[in-house]
Amino acid sequence: MAKKVIKAKKKPKKAGRKVGDPIPVSIKSAEEHWNIYKLSDGTTVRARPILIEIARQHDKFDDKGSPIYTITGGVIQELTVPKRLRKK
């Protein structure tokens, strides 16, 4: 007798979305703090990340099962350099 193969039903995908398509997620609240780094030459670097857009990748997950997000943004930076290091 031949074995009967039963295939698992696939979950229907939402029309128009492919795996990895970005789904914008709005930012509900934000706290943007400065990170401050003091360098060995006396320079102080202040940096603050600025997020412009966050999107969750449709139907994509990491090894732990968490959804994958992409972040678009930049970094604002400020330097305070000691006078002895400045060009005269």
Helices and strands as residue ranges (DSSP letters): E 22-25, E 35-38, E 44-61, E 67-80, G 83-85
